[in-house]
Amino acid sequence: MSNTFLNTPIEYLKGVGPQKAEMLKKELQIFKYSDLLSFYPFRYVDRTKFYKIKDINSDLPFVQLRGKITHTKMLGTKRAQRFVATLTDDTGQLELIWFQGSKWMFEKIKPNTNMEYIVFGKPTIFNNNFNISHPEIDLVSLENTTLASSLQAIYNSTEKLKIRGLDTKGFAQLQKALIPLIKNNIQETLSNAIIERFQMISREEAILQIHFPKNPEILKHAEFRLKFEELFFIQLKLLKQKVIRQKTFKGFLFSKIGNYLNSFYNNILPFELTNAQKRVIKEIRMDMGSGKQMNRLLQGDVGSGKTLVALMNILICLDNGYQACLMAPTEILANQHYETISKLLKPLNINVGLLTGSKKVKERKLLHEQLKNGEMQILIGTHALLENEVQFKNIGIVVIDEQHRFGVAQRAIMWNKNTQSPHMLIMSATPIPRTLAMTLYGDLDVSTIDELPPGRKPIQTVHRFDNHRDRIFGFMKDQIAIGRQIYIVYPLIKESEKMDYKDLMDGYESISRAFPMPKYNLSIVHGQMKADAKNYEMQRFVKGETNILVATTVIEVGVDVPNASVMVIESAERFGLSQLHQLRGRVGRGAEQSYCILMSSYKLSSDGKLRMETMCRTNDGFEIAEVDLKLRGPGDMAGTMQSGVLDLKIADLAKDSQILYAARNMAIEILAEDPNIEKQENSNIAYQFSQSNSSQFNWSRIS
């Protein structure tokens, strides 16, 4: 690409100017020509097709109509005026409505039965009649009837930009002004070998066709070219970081398998390991015995035994004379890990410590001393582990549970707790779709436990509407009568004026009436409670002193009560699929049959129906994660796992898995033959790679 041309400030483009430029910068981060060129359409419509008003239905996302304006009127008050025009064709009438710019539209459009208009927009229903808000509208002319013979790009916009005339039509005009200027200013970014192998069109042609496609076939070529390029450079960056890390950062050599692991495996291990657990332990052992610093993601479904795998690798660390720590996102989860691990390791006399925010100063000081002198062998804790006072004598491995709840910078602090890099094992209880894992964690080694322990009965999941509540209460009473315990989870803590969902406190009161004391005992837990009160209520439930735990999603992770066999999720339509799956995983931890009941109102969106159907159909977290990716998109699923990595402009991880695999394989092949990307045939790739990689701290070391 010609940097000089493409770095031209956007205000210099014809049709922009200072005011529009300021809006483009603020609303869409479009600062220069290259930003506008890479502001790609999100869909296309065939503007050769015209609908009749009588043929409009609610399944149509956009329609194009041709007719006459027979009536116009201004409605509302001065502060909230709207302009309404009646479009008429030979099959009926339709209202066109403008809430923004109503005065300007009133002046522009007058009733005239001799003039025909072309109208384009999204139909909506109001009072059982269709209308179109803020449509594109133009007088019929020779130009817009003959030139509408190609696909038209549709661009995302904002209300503020639309007021300034930067709707889909406005963006098309800007692209039309810019595209003729790009000739010979678009530098190729891929090698000739890649272009020939995949029979790609040039980058310049791809940019032209993505904005103004001649036909659907050439549009496919343009999309493939730009998607491949975007994913290729993401993968190249991640994989090159991995190569650098493996060459640069030496890890502790854990060559010894000693008394701790052998004694635990032979005498303490509570059940036979699954084949998947054995495979993953072997993978991690090879990492820690290689002399290279390990950076491994351990993912597995709810209840697959990730913590046990982590513990056995911690014991290898101890066998080699080093300390270990396990960091969890909540006190509940940290406490649970501490109790489980302390109990398992008690016969081995291993010193296990717990550090959370509620730890008293005197206890902290003792713990800090034991860490520094090496007496404390395993430390389990929350964010409190990040404090400067927490210094290890010789930490060898850091295990991070539910890693997406920690920021990358926070995890970097753990990296600096030793002069030499400790091994990093990152656990995720939320199964990650392969495409997302490759993009978020392409620089990590990934181990997957894809098998549940034998003897686990699949959780039976059902979807019920609110009017079945009495029957559900009867079922709950039957379960309590045979000694089981129950979770009831709500999405809200306080009542919301905008949402008619049951809130936690209202729900707690109604459950208290249906399950009165002294026959039944209830606990309540939510995020606004103080830690002591929350832990007290949790412990009552863990000990079996209460029958029902009414809670918010604070119990999503880290609660393990084998006797709890029923999970009731209120307003289940409010939860994402991965969250529903996590909540369901709180039951089914004992030998008894467990149940998950999804309660919802009758008003369900198509996405809501799909979530309910998916949950009832399968217990497979990886299958659920794939559906979730398609529904929510990669950005929503990733959250802040690695901000920036998923700033995708055209590729879609839910749809473009094949392109991602091809791009990754190509990046692997190039780095194998040319690790420093310095061969002449890869000069285009090297230049683009250097442009997109400013010198930053290598977060991949710890993420």
N, C-alpha and C positions, 0 to 999 in steps of 0.2 A: 504494500500500500504506500502511496505517497503521503508521508506524514504531514508535510506542509499543507497540502490541500485538505486532508481529512481532519486536521486539527483546527481548521478555520472555525472561529466562533459562530454559533448558530444564528446570531442576530444579523450576520452578513448575507444570509440566504434571502432571496427575493420572496416577499410575502410574510417575513417574520418581524423584523424590527425589534426595538428595545423592550417594549411591553410584553409582546408574545414570547420573546426570548426569556424574559424573567420568569414567566409562567411555566415554560417548558423546563427550565432548570429546576424550579421549585417542585413541580408536580411529577415530572418523569425523569429527572436527572439527565436531560438532553442538553449538553453544553456545546457540542461541536458537530460538524458534519458526520463524523463517523458514528456518533451516538444516534443520530437520526436514521442513518442507513441500517443500523442494527436494531432499530425499533421495528420489529417484524410484525406483520399482521397475525392475528390469532385464529382467523378463519376467513373463508371466501364464500361469496355468493354468486350465483349465476344471474347476472342482470339482464339476460335475454328473456328470462321467464317472467310473464305477467300473470297475476292472479285476478280473478273476479271477486268482488266483495262477497258474494254469496258462498264462495269456496273457502273463505278464511276459517281456520279452526285453531284450537289452543295448542296443537302439536307443532305448529309452524313457528320457528324461531324468528324469522324475518320474512316479510312479504314485499313484493313490488306491485303497485297498482297503477292504473291509468284512468283518469276521470276528470270531472269538472267540479269546481268549487261553486256550490249553489247558495250557501249561506255562511255568514261569519258573525261572530258576536264576542264581546268582552264580558266576562263574568267575574264576580268576586268584588272585594273591596280594593281601595287604592293600594293598600299594603300587600295584598295577596291576589293580584289579578291573574286571570288566565284567558288566553285567546283560543277560541274554538271555531274551527272551520269544518263545514260539512262537505265531504267528498262524495260524489255521485257517479256511478257508472250504470250500465244498462241492467244490472242485476240487484242494485240496492244502494244503501247509503252507509257512511262510516264517519265518525267524528275524529278530527285531528286536533290535538290539544298541545298548546305551548304554555308552560308555567314560567319559563325563563324567556326573556326577550319578547314578552307578549305585545308590548306597544309597537316594537319594530315590525313584528309579523303582521300586526293589524294594519300598519301602513302599507306593507309590501303586498299582501294578498287581499284582493277584492273579489266579491262574487261576480262571476262572468261565465255565462253558459256558452260563450264562443271560444273560450280558451281551455286547452287541456293541460293537465299537470301529470308528471310522473312522481309518485310518492313511494318512499321506501322506509320501512321501519318495523318495529316489533309490535305485533298486536297483543293487547291485553283486554281482559273482560271487566267491565264495570256496569253494575245493574243489569246483568245478563246481556249486555250489548258489547260488541267489540269496538275498541278505539285504538289509536296510535298516538303515543306521547312523543313530542319532539322528533317528528319524522324528517327525513331529507325530502325536500320538495323543489321541483324545477319545472318550468314550462317545457312542454314538449317542443323539441327542435330537431332539425335534421341531425345535428351533432350527437345529442344524447340518445337518439334511437338507433343510429348506425354504429356509433362507437361503443355501444353497450354489448358488443358481441364477444366480450371476454370475461373471465372471472374477475370480480371486483374484490379487492382486499378489504377486510374489516379490521380496524385498529382499536385497541383499548384506549379509552380516554377518561377524563374526570369531568365532573360538573363544572368546575372552574374553567377548564380548557374549552368545554363546549360553548360556554357563554362567549368566549373569545373567538368562536368560529372554528375551533380545533376539534371537530368531531371526525368521524371516519372520512368524510368528504374533504375536510380541511387538511387532514394528514396526507391524503392522496395528492392534494394540490402541492403540498410541500415536497413530497417525494418526486412528483412530476417535475418540479423546478430543479431538484438536486440531481436526479438520475442522469440527465444529459451531460452533466459536468464531470461524471466519474470516469469517462472513457480514458483509458491508459493511466488512471490514477489509483487503480486497485491492484495492489501487489499480491502475487500468488503466495499462499501460506503453506501449501503442501508440496511434497516432492513429486516429480514427474512419475516416479514409480508407483506412488499411491494413486495418483490421478488415473494412470493407465490401468492399474489392477482393478479399480472399482468403476472404471469407465465414467468418470465424473466430468461434468461441465466445468468451465473455468469459474473462478470465484467472482469475477466481474459479471459474467452471465448469470450466475446464481443469484446475485444481489438484484440484478435487473428483473429477473423472472419471479423472484419471491414477492416483489412489490407490484409488478404488472405482468402476470403470467399470460402467455399467449393461449395456452390450453392446459387441461388437467395433467397431461403427460409430462410436459416440460416443468410444470410445478412440482411434480414428484422428484424430478432430477435436482431441482433447486433445493428442495427441502432436505433431500438426502445429503447433498453436498455440505450444506450449512450445519446440519445436525451432526454429521460425522466430524466435521472440523471442530465444533464446540466440544464434543465429548472427547475427541482425540487429545486436545491440549490439556483438558482436565486430567485425563489418565496419564499423559506424559509427565505432567507436573508431579502427581502423586507417586508414580513409579520411580521417577528420578530421585525424589526425596528419599524413597525407601532404599535405593542403591547407595546414596550418599550416607544415610544413617548406618547401614550395615557395614560400610567401609570405614566410617569415621569413629563410631561410638562402640567401644569395647564393652562387653558385659561381663559380669562375674561368671566364672566357670564353675558350675555346680556339677562336678564329675562324680560325686560320692552319693550313693544310696545307702543310708545308714540305719541306725537303730530306730529312730523316730518313725520313719516311713514303714519299715519292715514290721515293727511292733504294731503299728496302727492297722496295717493291711491284714496281718495274720491274726490279730487278737481282738481288735476293737471294731473294725468296719462292720456297721450294723446290717448290711445286706450285700448281696453280690452286685458288683458293678455291671452296668449295661455295656454292650460292645461299643456303643458310641462314647461312653465315658472313658473306656480303656483306650480307644483310639485317640481321643483328645489329650489325655494324660501323656500318652506317648509323644504326641506332637509338641507339647509344652516341654517335656523332658529333653527332647532333642534340641529345642531352642536354648534352654538354660545350660545345656552341656556343650554348646558350640563355641563358647567364648565371645559370641556377639550379643549385644544387648537386645533382649526380647521386647517386642511391641506387638502383642497379640490380642485380638478381640475374641472373646468367648461368648458365643450366643447360643441360646437354647430356649425351648418353650418353658412355660410355667411348670415347675415341678420336675424338670428334667435332671436335676442334680448338679447344677453348676457350682454351688457352694462347696459341695464335697470334693469336686475336681480341684477347685481353688485351694482347699485345705490340704489336699495331698501334695500339691506342688509347694505350698508353704512349708510343709514338713521336709521336703527335699532341701529347701533353702536353709532350714534349721540344721539339718544333717551336715551341711557344709559350713556351719559356724556363723551364719548371718541372721539378722533380725528380719521380721516381716511385718507389714501392716495391711489392714483391710479398711477401706474408706467407704462409708455408706451415706446416702443423702439425708436420712432422717434418724432421729433418736430411736424411734420404734424399731427401725430396721437394724441399727447399730446394736441396740440392746439384744435383739433377737439373735443376731450373729454371735454376739459375745456369749449368751447363755448356751447356744447350741455347741459352739466350738469349745468353750470351757468344759462343758459336760463330757464331750467326746474325748478331750485330751487329758482329762483328770488323771487317768491311770499312768500317764507318761510324765507327770509332774512338770509340765511345761507352764511357764509363767505367762499368762494371757492377761492383758490390761484393756480397760475400756476408758475412752476419753470422749466426753460429749460436753455440750455447752452447760449442762446443769451440774457438772462435776464440781465439788467444793475445792476451794483454794488449797487447803491442806493436802487433800488427796492428789491434786494436780502436781504439787511440788514433789511429792514422793514418787509419783509416776515419772515425772521428768528426770529425776535422779536415776531411777532404775533403767530408763531408756539410754541415758548417756553412758552409764557404766556397763550396759549390756545385760543386766539381770532380766529386764523385760524382753521376752523373746518375740511375742506377737502383740501388736497394738491394734485394737479395733476402735473405730471412732467415726465421728461426723466431720463437718467442716472444721471442727476444733483442732484436727490434726494439722491444719495449714498454719497454725500460729507459729511465730518465730521461736517461741520457747520450746517447741517440740523438736528436739534434736536427738537423732539416733547415734549409737556408737558405730554400727555398720549395717545399714539397711540393705537387704539384697533383693527384695521383691515388694512391689506395691500392687495390691489388688484393688481395683475401683469397681464398686457395684453400682448398677444403674447409672452408668457414666454420663448419660446425656443430661443428668441433673446437675452436673458440675461444669463450670465454664472451662475452656481450654487453659486460660491463664491460671485458674485455681489449680488445675492438675499440674501445671508447670512448676508450682511451688513444691510439690511432692518430688519432682525430678531433682530439685536442688537440695534435698535433704541428705545427700551424700556427695563426696567428691567424685565418685565414679557412678555412672548411670545404673540405677537399680533396674531390674527387669520389671516390665509393666504388663499386667494382665487385666484387661478391661472386660467386665461382664455386662451383658445386656439381657434382661429378662423379657424384653420386647423383641420377638423375632423380626429381623429386618429383611425385606425383600432383597433378592440378590443384586438387582440393579442399583438399589439405594446403597447397599453395603459397599459395592464396588466404587461408588462415587464418593461416599462419605469416608470410607475406610480403605480406599484403594492402596494406601501406603502401608497398611497393617497386614499382618498374617491373620487369617480368620479361621477359627475352629468352631464347628457347629455340632451341638448335641441334638441329634434329630431322632431321639428314641426315648420313650418314657420308661421308668422302672417297671418291671413285670408285676402283674397283680393289681395295677391301678384300674379301677372301673371308670369308664368314660362318664363324664358329668352329663346328666340329662338336662337339656336346655329347652325351655318352652317360652313362648311369647303370649302374654295375656293382656287384655284391655282392662281399663280401670273398673268396669262394671263387674269384673270377676273377683273383686277384692275379698268378698265374704268367703268364697270358696278357697282362696289362697290362705286366708287366716285360719280356716278349718284345717288345711293341710299342714300349716305351721304348727298348730296345736298338736296334731297327730305326731309330728316329728319330735316335738319337745317331750311328749308323753313317753317316747321310747328312748329318751335320754340325749337327743341331739340338740345342737345349738344353731342359731340363725343369725346371719348378717342381713341388715336392711340398709341399702345405700341410697342417699339422695344427692342430686346435683347441686342444690343451692343451700346456703346457710340461712340467709334471710329472704323474706318474700320480695319478689321483684314486681314492680308495678306493670312492667311490660310483658311479663311471662305468666301464663296461668299454670305453671308447674307447681307441684306440691313442694313446699320447702321443708327443710329439716325439722324445724320446731313444731310446725303444724302437724307434720307426720308423726313426730314423737308423741304428741298429745293424743292423736287418734289411736296409735298403737297401744298407748298406756290404758286407754279405755277398753280396747279389745282384749288386752292381756293384763288384767288388774293384779295388783299385789294382794295378798302375799303368795298367791299361787304361782305368779310369774315374776321374774326379776329382769329389769332392763338396764342397759348401759347406753350412754351417749358419748360420741367422740367426734370432734370437728377441729378444724385448723385454728379457730380463734380461741380455743381453750389454752390455758397455761400448761406447760410441759408436765408438771407434777400431776395436775388433775387428769390430763389425757392419759398418762402412763398408769395412774391409779385405776381408771375405768377399763383400760385395756387389760390390765392384770386381772381384774375381777372376771373378765370374760375368758381369758386364758386359763384361769384356775377353775372355771366352770361354775362360778358363783352367780353369774347372770345367764339367762336363757337367750336373750336377744341383744345384739349390739346394733344400735341405730347410729349410722355414721355418714360422713361425706367421703370423698375419695382419698382422705388421709390414710385409709386402710388399703389403698391400691397395691402397695408393695409391702413385703416384709412381715405380714401377719400369718403365723402358722399355727392354727388350732385344729388338730386332726379330728376333734369331736364335732366341729362345725360342718354341717352337711347341706345347708340351704343358704343360697345367696339370692336375695330379692333386690333387684335394681329398679328403683322408682324412676319414672320419666326416662326410660332407657333410650328414648330417641334423642336425648340431649347429649349422649356420650358418643365418642368416636369408637370405632371398632376395636382398636388396640386397647383402649381403656376398658371396654366391656370385657375383653378377653383377660386382661390383667385382674379385674375384679372377680371374674368367674374362677380364676386360679386360686382364690383364697379358700375355696372348698375343694373337696376331692382329695384331701391329704391324708385321710385315714382309709381303713379297709371297707367302710360302709359306702353304700350307694349315695351319691350327692346330686344335688339339683340346683339349677340356676333358673330363676324366674324373671323374665324381662317384662316389666309393667310399662304400658304406654297408653296415651290417649288414642282415640280413633283417627285424629288428624296426623297422618304420617306422610311425609314427602316420599318421593320415589327412592331417594337415597336412604331415608329412614327404614323403609320397607326392606331394602336390600341388606341393610345392617342386621335387622332382626332375622331375616331369612338365613343369612350367612352364619350367624351365631347359633341358630337352631340346627343347621345342617352339619357343621363341622366343629371339632375341638382342636383342629390342626392350626397352631399359631402362625405357621409360615403361609398357609393358604389364606388365613384371615388377613395377614399383613399385605399380601398381594392385592386383595380386594380393597383394603384400606388405602393403599397407594393410589389405586385408580380413582377412588372416591375423593380423597383429600388432596392429592398431589404431593410431590416430594417435599416442597417447602414446608407445608403444614406438619408433615410427619417428622421432618428433621428438627424442627424447632431451631434451637441455637446450638445444635450438636457441633457444627462447624460452619459458622456463618461465612458466607462468601463462596463456599464450594458449590452451593446449589443456586447460584445466581444465573440460572439458565435462561437464555434469551429465546431459544427456538426448540431445543430438544425437550422431550417429555419422557421421563424415566418409566412411566407407566405404560407407554406405548412403543418406546424406541429401544427395547432391550436388545434386539438383534444388531442395531447400529452401534450400541454401546459395546457389545461383545467384540464386534469387528474392529472398533476404534481401539479398544484395550489391547487386543491381540496384535494390532499393528504397532502400538506404542511399545509393547514388550519386544517385538521383533526388532524394531529400530534400536532400542537401548541395548539389546544383546549384541548387535553388530557394531553399534556406534555409541558407546556409553556417554560420551561427552558431547554428542551431537555436533561433530566438527568436520565430518566428511563433506566434500563439495556438493554431492547430490542431495544432502539434507540442509543446505544453506537457507532455503526458504523457511523450513521448520525451525532452525536455530534462531533466525531473526525474529520470527513471530513469538517464539518461546521467550526470548530475552525481553521483548516488548511487554509481555504479559506477566513477567516475574520480576518485580522490584525486590531489592534485597530486604527481606524481613526475617525475623526470628523463625527458625525452623520448628514450627509447632508440631510437625509430624513426629518429632522425637518423643513427644509425650501424649499425643492425642490418640 
